[in-house]
């Protein structure tokens, strides 16, 4: 039976071999016949090219294949990985249930990340923008919401257990979150936990309620809203020791987030009985408080997130009424250029990758 790999080649080309020194061969050579495993159509192309270059066909094919194997082993021919940096992650009910989406900062190139029978909400980028943690309806009960971590494209999902108000440790090794173990029996006992991004090594970090926390970029401090002398302000503690408390306030706030450099904190603050809520910025040392939005009694501004360059902030606008609406807005940190990012009135959460 004719060997199709040799079709069209002379006897000398069939038997030609590429050799190299070897201490295990008595003759000092190892015989390689790599060209024999090359598909016919590729060998035909290389054969024609070798004749034009006046190079022996088998040696030329062997050489090309060896160089190709080298480049492949070095990863040079691997497909380029998508760049998820400087992307806005948000949740929306545009497809029915809340699902996760991502887009460019200008609202273009919207891609759906999650789908299916379960909702997904409150997503957070990992520091390298290669993974996302969020809450999911899957295995969520009256005892709490389930957390799930996944690749940025939604693949390789892994359930982590119950928890909410998630954030990533700056090196991406673990996820910090809050959980209320006594929710089903109405026992107010919220604690702060950590768990590895692989779902292992879960442990309690603090038995005190720390709410919507934010961790400094260097991982040395944690800030969160906390009552102090009958008012609410920002409490900053060493992390993970929870020592050396520093109180900034009073503000009456709900959310807070460190800037990328860690020198500023953006937060939402409500004032008065009407709960008018705006976005504020303050230096992390407690100085230079300034208000950057102007809401009304019918709107509240919450969940501020910093841009990678620290010049802009995105946040959620909640419009109260018969039909509750949620919009995504962007503003410069000096309070200028306020604009709605997309025309979607069901955006419930947002995050901006570094």
N, C-alpha and C positions, 0 to 999 in steps of 0.2 A: 504493500500500500504506500502510495506516495505521501511524503511528509509535506504538508502545505506550507510549512514555514521555510522550506528550501526551494519552493517553486521559483524558477527563473534565475537561480544562482548556479555558478559553475562549481565543479568539484573542489577547486582550490579555495573558493570562497566559503564552501560548506565546511571544509576542514580547518580553515584558518582559525587560530586561537590567539587571544591576548594573554600574555604571560607576565607574571611579576614574581620577584624573589620570595622564597619562603623557607624557613628553617625546618619545616615539617616535611618537606618534599626532598627525596633523595637527590633529585636532579636540581633542586634549588628553585623550582618553579611551581606555581599553582596555575592550572589551566582554566581560563574563563571563556566561556562561549556565550556571552551575554546576548550577542546579536541573534542567536537562535530563538530567543524568547520574544523577539520584537515582532509585532503584528505585521502581516505582509504589506498592507498599504503604507505603513510608516517606513518599512524597509525599502519599498519601491521609491519613495520620495527621497530618502537619504542616499539610496544607490545612485539615482540620477544626479544628485548634488555632488556626490563624491567623484563621479566620472568627469563632471565639469571642472572640478578642482584638482583632477588628476591624483586622487588619493585612493588607496586600496579600500574597496567597499567595506569589507568586514571590520577592518581596523577603524574606519571612519564611523561606522554604526556603533561599535563598541565604545568609542570615545564620546560620541554624543550621548549615549545612554548613561555612561558613568557620570558625565557632567550633570545630566538631568537629575540622576539619583542624588548627587551631592546637593544640588539646589533645593530639591524637595525635602531632604533630611534637615536642611538648615531652615526650613520654613519660608524660603524666599517666594515660593509659588503658592503659599497659602492665601485664600481669599481675604480681602481686607475686611476687618471687623467694623461693624457700624459704630459711629461715634455718637454716644448718648450724652455727651457733655453739653452744658448750656441748653438743656431741654426742660420744658415745663411739663410736669406730671399733674394730671387732674382727674377727678372723678365726675361722671355725668350720667344722667338718666336718658340721654338722647337715644339710646337703643332699647329702652324699657327699664330694666333694673340698673342700679348704679354699677358702672364698670370703669376701669382705668384706661386713660388715654394719655398720649404724649404729643407735644407739638413744639415748633420753634417759638421763640419769644414773641414773634410778630403774629402769631396765630395761624401760621401756615403749616402744611404737611402734618395734619392730624392723623395719628395712627392709633387704632384700638389695640390695647394690650391684653385685656381679659374679656371673657365672654362666657356663655353657658347659663346653666340654671341658677348659679349662685351670684349674689351681688358682691362687689369688691369696692372698698372705700378707704379713705384716709391713707393713701399711699405715701411712702417716703423713699427717696433715692438713697442708695448706699453711697459712701464717699467717692468711690470710683465709677459710679453710674452704671455698674454692671448688674446690680440686683435691686429689687424693690421689696419692701415689706409693707403689708397692708392688712386691714381687717377683711374678713370674708364671711359670708353667710354659711359656708360649709362648716358643719359641726358647731355653729353658734347656738347657744341655748339661753335660757333665762339666767343662767349663772354667769354669762359674759360672752363677749365677742371673740371669735377665733382669730388668731393671727396666722398669716401665711407669708413665706418668703419665696421669691421666684427670680428667675433671670429676667432681664429687662424686656425680653420678647415674650414673656409669659410662660416660658417652658420651665421644666424641672421644679415644679411646685413642691413645697414642703410645709406642712402644718406645724406650727410651733407651740400651740396651746392657747389658752385664753389670756387676753390682755388688750390694752388700748393705749393711746397717747404714746405711740412708738417713736423712737429716734435711734440713729446709728451712733455708736462710738466712733470717734474720728478716724481710727485705723480700719474700720469696717469689720472688726473681728467679732463684735457682739451687738445685740440690740437691747436698748434700754426701754422699759415699758412699765406702765402702771396696771394694777389689777386689784379688783375688789372681791376677795374670796367669800365674803359674807353677803353678797348681793341678793341671793335667793331668800335669805332669812332676815333681810333688812338690817344687817349689822354693818355699820360704817367703818370699814377697816381696810382702806386703800393702802397698798404698799408699792414700793418701787423694786423692780426686778431687773435682772439681766439674763440673757440667753445667747449662746453662740449662734452665729448665722447658720450653722448646720443643725440647730435645734437641740444641741447638747449643752450641758453645764449650766442649767438654770439655777439661779440663786437669788435670795432676797438681798437687796442693797440697803434698803431703809424701811423701817416700819412707820414712817411718817408720811402723811399725804403730801406729795410734791406736785400733783396736778400736771398741767401742760409744761413740762420741763424743757429746757434747752441746755445743751452741753457746749462749753467753749471749744473753739477749734483745736486748742492744744490738749483738750481732755482733762484740764486741771480744775475746772469749776463747773458747777451746775446751778442754773438759775430757774426760778419758778415762782408763781404767785402764791402768797401765803398770808394769812391773817396775822396782823401785828397790832396790838392795842386797839382792837375793834375796827381796824381798817385793813385793806388788802394792798400789798405792795410786792415788789420783787425782792426775793431773798436769794442771796448768792452764797453758796457754800463750797468748800474745797471738795473735790471729787477724786476718788470715791470715799474719802474719809468722813465727809459731811461735817467738817469742823470749820471754825472761824467764820461764823455767819455774818453777813453784811446785809442790812436792810435798806432798800431804796423805795421811797414812797412817801405818803400813801397815794395810791393811784386808783384802786378799784378796777383791777385788770383781769383779763381772761387768758390771753395767749402771750408768749414771748419767744423771741428767737435771736440768738447771737448773730452778729454780722460775720462775714467770712474771715475778717481779720481778728475778730473777738473784741474790738474796741468799742462797739456800739451794740445796743439791744433794741430791737423793734418790738412793740407790743400794742395790743388793743386795750383801750381804757374807756370805761363807761362813767358818766358823770350824771348825777341827779336821778330823780325817780323815773324819768322817762327812758332811762337806760340808753341815752344817746351815746353811741360807741364809735370812737375814732382810732386811727393809727397814730402812734407816737414813736419817737426815737429818743433814746437817752444814752449818754456815754456809760460804759460799763463801770465807771467809778462813781456814778450817780450825778454827774454834772451835765449841763447843757440839755435840759429837757425841752423838746419842741414837738408841736402837733403838726402833722403833715396832711391831714384830711379834714373835711368839714361835713359831717353827716347830719341827718335830720332825725326827728322822732320816728320816722317810718323806715329808716335804714340803719343797719349796724354794719360796721366794718371789722372783720375778724381775720385771724390766721395769717398774719404777715409772713412773707418769705423773701429772703434777700436774693438778688441776682449774683452771679459769680464774681462780677467786678465790684460789688458793693454799692453801686450807684442807683439801683432801682429796687423797688419792692412790689411784689404782687400780693393781693389779698382777696378775700371773699366778701362780697356785698350781699347781705341778707335783706330782702325787701319784704316787710310784713304785709299782711292783708288776707283777703279771702283765698287767693291763690298765691301761696308763698313762693318766692323766686330767689334764686341764688345766682350771682354773676361773678365773673373773674375780672379784676381790675389790675392795672399797673400804674405806678406813679414813681417819679424821681424822688430820691430821698430828701430833696429840699422842698418837696410839696408841689412841684410843677409838673406839667404834662400828664395829668390824670386821664386815662383812657381805658375803655372796656376792651379786653383782649380778644374775645370772641362773642358772637351773638348766640349764647346758650344760657338759658335761664334755669338750668338744673345743675350747675357746677357746685359741688359741695366741699371739695378739698383741693389743695394745690401744694406743689413743692417744686423747687427749681434746682436742677442738678448743677454741680460745680463745673 
